[in-house]
């Protein structure tokens, strides 16, 4: 993307993660120069390996909790730097809080020094286990501030407070996206999120783990839709001045999701019920009226189609990890067809 004849530069914190890598890829396709910032705590080198082919892509390996001064001029700063799955963010809750608060503060100060627009990837977890359905952005939430999920829920709420403090003080042009459940290729197979769990289990023929009764609901947004909404929020001329829900308003029970995964995989795996984790939300569904009005955005990929892409991705991962047979077993003729090298060619 050009600004006054110059390529715009975006810093993407958490750029090697599931969402971050897709964002980096989209920004490069849109003509941006992209700096990926990641400490690889949950992000992976494999997520961004294809991006190195683009001369406008670069990587800084760094923890956002520590101060940083990127070289060059930045036009946008995207903050996606935090573990987002419960097993990952609960593994080191203190670091999760530090990332949400100190990391966001450090990135806001970078944006301020560069005069860059700042996009905060917040979360539907700020609503906790909501009493309002669907959840609107003006809903204050129902969060257990001392529970096991609080490091993430309260960390993201604190990060939002910082963002709007900077905005009200006219220090940074801040936009905040409250991201609902998102799925698609490049999810980590062991991240503990429901879509990746069910798909990996179905592909391997293991029982599908359902926590609780399976009657709890989620709204699943395919990753390409989510990234489109995030970029529109960043690029829209007028600052919305308030958080914007970005997610898919179609609501499914976890059992409905499991049945669809079994159907698409063609698996005969049984369902295994486990106790519901502490503070697990009973329902989750975004009201996206604000996104539709201000960003002219709404998701377009139905769950069935998105799951097909996701299943294909995890199936390809599984195929890559299977041990390969030796050439001697699979291609016995190769030893006959290939001549031994001569002294001149050895």
DRENVEXPA-175402 format. One record per residue (C-alpha): residue number from 0; residue in one letter; x, y, z. Coordinates in steps of 0.2 Angstrom, whole numbers, plus 5000, padded with zeros to 4 digits. Each point is the difference from the previous one (the first is absolute). Layout:
REM DRENVEXPA-175402
{bavo NUM bagu A u X v Y w Z}
...
END
This chain:
REM DRENVEXPA-175402
{bavo 0 bagu X u 5000 v 5000 w 5000}
{bavo 1 bagu X u 5007 v 5017 w 4995}
{bavo 2 bagu X u 5000 v 5016 w 5010}
{bavo 3 bagu X u 5005 v 5016 w 4991}
{bavo 4 bagu X u 5009 v 4988 w 4987}
{bavo 5 bagu X u 5009 v 4990 w 5014}
{bavo 6 bagu X u 4996 v 4983 w 5006}
{bavo 7 bagu X u 4992 v 4999 w 5017}
{bavo 8 bagu X u 5008 v 4990 w 5014}
{bavo 9 bagu X u 4991 v 4990 w 5013}
{bavo 10 bagu X u 5007 v 4992 w 5015}
{bavo 11 bagu X u 4991 v 4984 w 5005}
{bavo 12 bagu X u 5003 v 4995 w 5018}
{bavo 13 bagu X u 4996 v 4981 w 5001}
{bavo 14 bagu X u 5003 v 4999 w 4981}
{bavo 15 bagu X u 5005 v 4981 w 5001}
{bavo 16 bagu X u 4984 v 4995 w 5008}
{bavo 17 bagu X u 4985 v 4993 w 4993}
{bavo 18 bagu X u 4991 v 5016 w 4997}
{bavo 19 bagu X u 5016 v 5011 w 4999}
{bavo 20 bagu X u 5007 v 4989 w 4985}
{bavo 21 bagu X u 4984 v 5002 w 4990}
{bavo 22 bagu X u 5000 v 5019 w 5004}
{bavo 23 bagu X u 5018 v 5001 w 4994}
{bavo 24 bagu X u 4996 v 4991 w 4984}
{bavo 25 bagu X u 4985 v 5011 w 4996}
{bavo 26 bagu X u 5009 v 5016 w 5003}
{bavo 27 bagu X u 5014 v 4994 w 4989}
{bavo 28 bagu X u 4988 v 4996 w 4986}
{bavo 29 bagu X u 4992 v 5017 w 5003}
{bavo 30 bagu X u 5017 v 5009 w 4996}
{bavo 31 bagu X u 5006 v 5003 w 5018}
{bavo 32 bagu X u 5017 v 4998 w 5006}
{bavo 33 bagu X u 4999 v 4989 w 5016}
{bavo 34 bagu X u 5010 v 4998 w 5015}
{bavo 35 bagu X u 4996 v 4984 w 5010}
{bavo 36 bagu X u 5003 v 5001 w 5018}
{bavo 37 bagu X u 4999 v 4984 w 5010}
{bavo 38 bagu X u 5009 v 4991 w 5015}
{bavo 39 bagu X u 4994 v 4983 w 4993}
{bavo 40 bagu X u 4992 v 4995 w 5017}
{bavo 41 bagu X u 4985 v 4993 w 4990}
{bavo 42 bagu X u 5003 v 5007 w 4983}
{bavo 43 bagu X u 5010 v 4988 w 4988}
{bavo 44 bagu X u 5013 v 5003 w 4986}
{bavo 45 bagu X u 4990 v 4989 w 4989}
{bavo 46 bagu X u 4986 v 5012 w 5000}
{bavo 47 bagu X u 5010 v 5014 w 4992}
{bavo 48 bagu X u 5013 v 4989 w 4990}
{bavo 49 bagu X u 4992 v 5005 w 4983}
{bavo 50 bagu X u 5000 v 5018 w 5004}
{bavo 51 bagu X u 5019 v 5002 w 4999}
{bavo 52 bagu X u 4998 v 4999 w 4981}
{bavo 53 bagu X u 4993 v 5017 w 5000}
{bavo 54 bagu X u 5014 v 5014 w 5002}
{bavo 55 bagu X u 4987 v 5011 w 5009}
{bavo 56 bagu X u 5000 v 4987 w 5015}
{bavo 57 bagu X u 5012 v 5000 w 5015}
{bavo 58 bagu X u 5000 v 4992 w 5017}
{bavo 59 bagu X u 5005 v 5007 w 5017}
{bavo 60 bagu X u 5001 v 4986 w 5013}
{bavo 61 bagu X u 4996 v 5009 w 5016}
{bavo 62 bagu X u 4988 v 5000 w 5016}
{bavo 63 bagu X u 4988 v 5015 w 5000}
{bavo 64 bagu X u 5002 v 5001 w 5019}
{bavo 65 bagu X u 5017 v 5007 w 4997}
{bavo 66 bagu X u 5003 v 5018 w 4992}
{bavo 67 bagu X u 5004 v 5000 w 4981}
{bavo 68 bagu X u 5003 v 5014 w 4987}
{bavo 69 bagu X u 4998 v 4993 w 4983}
{bavo 70 bagu X u 5010 v 5009 w 4986}
{bavo 71 bagu X u 4991 v 5009 w 4986}
{bavo 72 bagu X u 4983 v 5009 w 5000}
{bavo 73 bagu X u 4984 v 4990 w 5005}
{bavo 74 bagu X u 4983 v 5004 w 4994}
{bavo 75 bagu X u 4990 v 4986 w 5009}
{bavo 76 bagu X u 5003 v 4990 w 5016}
{bavo 77 bagu X u 4989 v 4984 w 5002}
{bavo 78 bagu X u 5001 v 4992 w 5018}
{bavo 79 bagu X u 4996 v 4982 w 4999}
{bavo 80 bagu X u 5014 v 4995 w 5012}
{bavo 81 bagu X u 4992 v 4989 w 5013}
{bavo 82 bagu X u 4997 v 4981 w 5002}
{bavo 83 bagu X u 4981 v 4998 w 4996}
{bavo 84 bagu X u 4995 v 4982 w 5004}
{bavo 85 bagu X u 4997 v 4996 w 5019}
{bavo 86 bagu X u 5013 v 4987 w 5002}
{bavo 87 bagu X u 5013 v 5012 w 4993}
{bavo 88 bagu X u 4995 v 5015 w 5009}
{bavo 89 bagu X u 4998 v 4991 w 5016}
{bavo 90 bagu X u 5017 v 4991 w 4999}
{bavo 91 bagu X u 5008 v 5016 w 5006}
{bavo 92 bagu X u 4986 v 5012 w 5006}
{bavo 93 bagu X u 5012 v 5013 w 5006}
{bavo 94 bagu X u 5009 v 5002 w 4983}
{bavo 95 bagu X u 4983 v 5000 w 4992}
{bavo 96 bagu X u 4995 v 5015 w 5011}
{bavo 97 bagu X u 5017 v 5008 w 4996}
{bavo 98 bagu X u 4997 v 4998 w 4982}
{bavo 99 bagu X u 4983 v 5007 w 5000}
{bavo 100 bagu X u 5005 v 5015 w 5010}
{bavo 101 bagu X u 5018 v 5004 w 4999}
{bavo 102 bagu X u 5001 v 4994 w 4982}
{bavo 103 bagu X u 4985 v 5011 w 4995}
{bavo 104 bagu X u 5008 v 5015 w 5008}
{bavo 105 bagu X u 5016 v 4997 w 4992}
{bavo 106 bagu X u 4992 v 4999 w 4983}
{bavo 107 bagu X u 4989 v 5015 w 5003}
{bavo 108 bagu X u 5015 v 5010 w 5004}
{bavo 109 bagu X u 5008 v 4994 w 4984}
{bavo 110 bagu X u 4985 v 5005 w 4990}
{bavo 111 bagu X u 5000 v 5017 w 5008}
{bavo 112 bagu X u 5018 v 5003 w 4996}
{bavo 113 bagu X u 4997 v 4996 w 4982}
{bavo 114 bagu X u 4983 v 5008 w 4998}
{bavo 115 bagu X u 4993 v 4983 w 4995}
{bavo 116 bagu X u 4983 v 4994 w 5001}
{bavo 117 bagu X u 4997 v 4986 w 5013}
{bavo 118 bagu X u 4989 v 4985 w 4999}
{bavo 119 bagu X u 4997 v 4990 w 5016}
{bavo 120 bagu X u 4995 v 4982 w 4998}
{bavo 121 bagu X u 4988 v 4998 w 5015}
{bavo 122 bagu X u 4989 v 4986 w 5003}
{bavo 123 bagu X u 4982 v 4994 w 5004}
{bavo 124 bagu X u 5007 v 4994 w 5016}
{bavo 125 bagu X u 4998 v 5017 w 5007}
{bavo 126 bagu X u 4982 v 4996 w 5001}
{bavo 127 bagu X u 5004 v 4985 w 5011}
{bavo 128 bagu X u 4985 v 4988 w 5002}
{bavo 129 bagu X u 4987 v 5012 w 4993}
{bavo 130 bagu X u 4982 v 5003 w 5006}
{bavo 131 bagu X u 4997 v 5010 w 4984}
{bavo 132 bagu X u 4996 v 4991 w 4983}
{bavo 133 bagu X u 5006 v 5005 w 4988}
{bavo 134 bagu X u 5014 v 5010 w 5008}
{bavo 135 bagu X u 5001 v 5019 w 4995}
{bavo 136 bagu X u 5015 v 5010 w 5002}
{bavo 137 bagu X u 4992 v 5011 w 5014}
{bavo 138 bagu X u 4997 v 4984 w 5011}
{bavo 139 bagu X u 5012 v 5001 w 5015}
{bavo 140 bagu X u 5002 v 4981 w 5001}
{bavo 141 bagu X u 4999 v 4987 w 5014}
{bavo 142 bagu X u 5018 v 4995 w 5004}
{bavo 143 bagu X u 5007 v 4991 w 5014}
{bavo 144 bagu X u 5015 v 5012 w 5004}
{bavo 145 bagu X u 5009 v 4987 w 5011}
{bavo 146 bagu X u 4997 v 4984 w 4990}
{bavo 147 bagu X u 5012 v 4989 w 4990}
{bavo 148 bagu X u 4995 v 5010 w 4984}
{bavo 149 bagu X u 5002 v 5017 w 5008}
{bavo 150 bagu X u 5018 v 5002 w 4994}
{bavo 151 bagu X u 4993 v 5001 w 4982}
{bavo 152 bagu X u 4983 v 5007 w 5003}
{bavo 153 bagu X u 5006 v 5014 w 5012}
{bavo 154 bagu X u 5016 v 5002 w 4991}
{bavo 155 bagu X u 4991 v 5004 w 4984}
{bavo 156 bagu X u 4988 v 5012 w 5009}
{bavo 157 bagu X u 5014 v 5009 w 5007}
{bavo 158 bagu X u 5008 v 5001 w 4983}
{bavo 159 bagu X u 4984 v 5008 w 4993}
{bavo 160 bagu X u 5000 v 5013 w 5015}
{bavo 161 bagu X u 5018 v 5005 w 4995}
{bavo 162 bagu X u 4995 v 5001 w 4982}
{bavo 163 bagu X u 4985 v 5012 w 5003}
{bavo 164 bagu X u 5011 v 5010 w 5012}
{bavo 165 bagu X u 5012 v 5003 w 4986}
{bavo 166 bagu X u 4986 v 5004 w 4988}
{bavo 167 bagu X u 4991 v 5012 w 5012}
{bavo 168 bagu X u 5017 v 5009 w 5003}
{bavo 169 bagu X u 5002 v 5002 w 4981}
{bavo 170 bagu X u 5017 v 4991 w 5001}
{bavo 171 bagu X u 4996 v 4986 w 4988}
{bavo 172 bagu X u 4986 v 4996 w 4987}
{bavo 173 bagu X u 4994 v 4984 w 5008}
{bavo 174 bagu X u 4988 v 4987 w 4994}
{bavo 175 bagu X u 4994 v 4985 w 5010}
{bavo 176 bagu X u 4993 v 4984 w 4993}
{bavo 177 bagu X u 4992 v 4987 w 5011}
{bavo 178 bagu X u 5003 v 4984 w 4991}
{bavo 179 bagu X u 4989 v 4985 w 5002}
{bavo 180 bagu X u 5004 v 4982 w 4997}
{bavo 181 bagu X u 5010 v 4999 w 4985}
{bavo 182 bagu X u 5006 v 4984 w 4991}
{bavo 183 bagu X u 5009 v 4995 w 4984}
{bavo 184 bagu X u 5017 v 4994 w 4993}
{bavo 185 bagu X u 5015 v 5003 w 5011}
{bavo 186 bagu X u 4991 v 4997 w 5016}
{bavo 187 bagu X u 5012 v 4990 w 5012}
{bavo 188 bagu X u 4995 v 4982 w 5000}
{bavo 189 bagu X u 5002 v 4999 w 5019}
{bavo 190 bagu X u 4994 v 5017 w 5005}
{bavo 191 bagu X u 4985 v 4994 w 5010}
{bavo 192 bagu X u 4987 v 5010 w 4990}
{bavo 193 bagu X u 4984 v 4991 w 4995}
{bavo 194 bagu X u 5001 v 5000 w 4981}
{bavo 195 bagu X u 5018 v 4994 w 5000}
{bavo 196 bagu X u 4997 v 4987 w 5014}
{bavo 197 bagu X u 4985 v 4992 w 4991}
{bavo 198 bagu X u 5008 v 5000 w 4982}
{bavo 199 bagu X u 5016 v 4992 w 5006}
{bavo 200 bagu X u 4991 v 4987 w 5011}
{bavo 201 bagu X u 4989 v 4996 w 4985}
{bavo 202 bagu X u 5014 v 4998 w 4988}
{bavo 203 bagu X u 5009 v 4988 w 5011}
{bavo 204 bagu X u 4985 v 4990 w 5005}
{bavo 205 bagu X u 5001 v 5005 w 5018}
{bavo 206 bagu X u 4985 v 5004 w 5011}
{bavo 207 bagu X u 4994 v 5018 w 4998}
{bavo 208 bagu X u 5001 v 5009 w 5016}
{bavo 209 bagu X u 4985 v 5010 w 5005}
{bavo 210 bagu X u 5001 v 5010 w 5016}
{bavo 211 bagu X u 4983 v 5001 w 5010}
{bavo 212 bagu X u 4984 v 4995 w 4991}
{bavo 213 bagu X u 5005 v 5007 w 4983}
{bavo 214 bagu X u 4985 v 5012 w 5001}
{bavo 215 bagu X u 5010 v 5015 w 5002}
{bavo 216 bagu X u 5002 v 5011 w 4985}
{bavo 217 bagu X u 5013 v 5009 w 4990}
{bavo 218 bagu X u 5000 v 5010 w 4984}
{bavo 219 bagu X u 5014 v 4995 w 4988}
{bavo 220 bagu X u 5008 v 5012 w 4988}
{bavo 221 bagu X u 5012 v 4994 w 4986}
{bavo 222 bagu X u 5017 v 5008 w 5000}
{bavo 223 bagu X u 4999 v 5009 w 4984}
{bavo 224 bagu X u 4984 v 5009 w 5005}
{bavo 225 bagu X u 5008 v 5005 w 5016}
{bavo 226 bagu X u 5015 v 5007 w 4992}
{bavo 227 bagu X u 4990 v 5010 w 4988}
{bavo 228 bagu X u 4990 v 5008 w 5014}
{bavo 229 bagu X u 5016 v 5004 w 5009}
{bavo 230 bagu X u 5008 v 5009 w 4985}
{bavo 231 bagu X u 4984 v 5010 w 4997}
{bavo 232 bagu X u 5000 v 5006 w 5018}
{bavo 233 bagu X u 5018 v 5005 w 4998}
{bavo 234 bagu X u 4998 v 5009 w 4983}
{bavo 235 bagu X u 4983 v 5008 w 5003}
{bavo 236 bagu X u 5002 v 5019 w 5000}
{bavo 237 bagu X u 4989 v 5005 w 5015}
{bavo 238 bagu X u 5005 v 4993 w 5017}
{bavo 239 bagu X u 4985 v 4990 w 5007}
{bavo 240 bagu X u 5005 v 5006 w 5017}
{bavo 241 bagu X u 4994 v 4984 w 5008}
{bavo 242 bagu X u 5003 v 4981 w 4999}
{bavo 243 bagu X u 4993 v 4991 w 4986}
{bavo 244 bagu X u 4995 v 4981 w 5000}
{bavo 245 bagu X u 5008 v 4990 w 4986}
{bavo 246 bagu X u 4993 v 4983 w 4999}
{bavo 247 bagu X u 4986 v 4989 w 4992}
{bavo 248 bagu X u 4983 v 5002 w 5007}
{bavo 249 bagu X u 4995 v 4982 w 4995}
{bavo 250 bagu X u 4998 v 4990 w 5016}
{bavo 251 bagu X u 5003 v 4982 w 5002}
{bavo 252 bagu X u 5000 v 4988 w 5015}
{bavo 253 bagu X u 5017 v 4990 w 5003}
{bavo 254 bagu X u 4990 v 4984 w 4996}
{bavo 255 bagu X u 4995 v 5007 w 4983}
{bavo 256 bagu X u 5018 v 5005 w 4996}
{bavo 257 bagu X u 5005 v 4982 w 5005}
{bavo 258 bagu X u 4987 v 4992 w 4989}
{bavo 259 bagu X u 5005 v 5011 w 4985}
{bavo 260 bagu X u 5019 v 4996 w 5003}
{bavo 261 bagu X u 4996 v 4981 w 5001}
{bavo 262 bagu X u 4990 v 5001 w 4984}
{bavo 263 bagu X u 5013 v 5010 w 4990}
{bavo 264 bagu X u 5014 v 4989 w 5006}
{bavo 265 bagu X u 4990 v 4984 w 4997}
{bavo 266 bagu X u 5006 v 4994 w 5017}
{bavo 267 bagu X u 4991 v 4988 w 5011}
{bavo 268 bagu X u 5008 v 5007 w 5016}
{bavo 269 bagu X u 4989 v 5000 w 5015}
{bavo 270 bagu X u 4997 v 5015 w 5012}
{bavo 271 bagu X u 5008 v 5000 w 5017}
{bavo 272 bagu X u 4993 v 5012 w 5013}
{bavo 273 bagu X u 5011 v 5009 w 5012}
{bavo 274 bagu X u 4997 v 5012 w 5015}
{bavo 275 bagu X u 4997 v 5018 w 4994}
{bavo 276 bagu X u 5015 v 5011 w 5004}
{bavo 277 bagu X u 4998 v 5014 w 5013}
{bavo 278 bagu X u 4991 v 5016 w 4993}
{bavo 279 bagu X u 4998 v 4993 w 4983}
{bavo 280 bagu X u 4987 v 5011 w 4991}
{bavo 281 bagu X u 4982 v 4992 w 4997}
{bavo 282 bagu X u 4997 v 5010 w 4985}
{bavo 283 bagu X u 5010 v 5011 w 4988}
{bavo 284 bagu X u 4993 v 5010 w 4986}
{bavo 285 bagu X u 5005 v 5017 w 4993}
{bavo 286 bagu X u 4988 v 5014 w 4996}
{bavo 287 bagu X u 5010 v 5007 w 4984}
{bavo 288 bagu X u 4988 v 5014 w 4996}
{bavo 289 bagu X u 5014 v 5013 w 5004}
{bavo 290 bagu X u 5012 v 4991 w 4988}
{bavo 291 bagu X u 4987 v 4999 w 4987}
{bavo 292 bagu X u 4996 v 5018 w 5001}
{bavo 293 bagu X u 5017 v 5008 w 5002}
{bavo 294 bagu X u 5011 v 4988 w 4991}
{bavo 295 bagu X u 4987 v 4993 w 4987}
{bavo 296 bagu X u 5006 v 4983 w 5006}
{bavo 297 bagu X u 4992 v 4983 w 5003}
{bavo 298 bagu X u 5007 v 4983 w 4999}
{bavo 299 bagu X u 4997 v 4990 w 4984}
{bavo 300 bagu X u 5007 v 4982 w 5003}
{bavo 301 bagu X u 4987 v 4988 w 5007}
{bavo 302 bagu X u 5006 v 4988 w 5013}
{bavo 303 bagu X u 4999 v 4984 w 4989}
{bavo 304 bagu X u 5012 v 5008 w 4987}
{bavo 305 bagu X u 5012 v 5007 w 5012}
{bavo 306 bagu X u 5001 v 4983 w 5009}
{bavo 307 bagu X u 5004 v 4992 w 4984}
{bavo 308 bagu X u 5015 v 5011 w 4997}
{bavo 309 bagu X u 5005 v 4997 w 5018}
{bavo 310 bagu X u 4998 v 4981 w 4999}
{bavo 311 bagu X u 5011 v 5000 w 4984}
{bavo 312 bagu X u 5013 v 5010 w 5009}
{bavo 313 bagu X u 5001 v 4989 w 5015}
{bavo 314 bagu X u 5000 v 4984 w 4989}
{bavo 315 bagu X u 5015 v 5007 w 4990}
{bavo 316 bagu X u 5009 v 5003 w 5017}
{bavo 317 bagu X u 4996 v 4982 w 5005}
{bavo 318 bagu X u 5007 v 4993 w 4983}
{bavo 319 bagu X u 5016 v 5010 w 5002}
{bavo 320 bagu X u 5003 v 4993 w 5017}
{bavo 321 bagu X u 4997 v 4981 w 4995}
{bavo 322 bagu X u 5017 v 4991 w 4999}
{bavo 323 bagu X u 5004 v 4997 w 4982}
{bavo 324 bagu X u 5006 v 4983 w 4994}
{bavo 325 bagu X u 5017 v 4998 w 4993}
{bavo 326 bagu X u 5004 v 5002 w 4982}
{bavo 327 bagu X u 5006 v 4982 w 5000}
{bavo 328 bagu X u 4983 v 4994 w 5005}
{bavo 329 bagu X u 4989 v 5011 w 4989}
{bavo 330 bagu X u 5012 v 5002 w 4985}
{bavo 331 bagu X u 5010 v 4984 w 4998}
{bavo 332 bagu X u 5004 v 5004 w 4982}
{bavo 333 bagu X u 5009 v 5016 w 5004}
{bavo 334 bagu X u 5016 v 4991 w 5004}
{bavo 335 bagu X u 5000 v 4992 w 4982}
{bavo 336 bagu X u 4995 v 5016 w 4991}
{bavo 337 bagu X u 5013 v 5011 w 5008}
{bavo 338 bagu X u 5018 v 4997 w 4995}
{bavo 339 bagu X u 5013 v 5002 w 5013}
{bavo 340 bagu X u 5010 v 5016 w 4998}
{bavo 341 bagu X u 5016 v 4998 w 4990}
{bavo 342 bagu X u 5017 v 5008 w 5006}
{bavo 343 bagu X u 4996 v 5015 w 4988}
{bavo 344 bagu X u 4983 v 5003 w 5007}
{bavo 345 bagu X u 5002 v 4996 w 5018}
END
